[in-house]
Amino acid sequence: MSAIVLFVELEIVPDRRDEFVARARQHRENVLKNEPDCDRFDVSVPDDTENSVRLYEVYADQAALDHHMGTPYMAAYREDTGDMVSGRNISKAILQNG
């Protein structure tokens, strides 16, 4: 099976980035604690924009990603951050590290 990579680019409502990042970090902790098939989950902020956040996630396979998307803490994260996000771009790729 091939690992799945998500690149998530988020535009955050002005003056809410710190709040969003704090909540995203909590979500990251939940994912890494509860999903052994999530190999990586990074939260980062570009140094050239004020209202952007980037997530980099690696899942063992599509089943692991599907499981992640259906968890109660994913639903809570989306609800908690919904009014903080003004734009979203998600790219999915197949990891080619071998």
Order of alpha helices (4+ residues) and beta strands (2+ residues): beta-alpha-beta-beta-alpha-alpha-beta
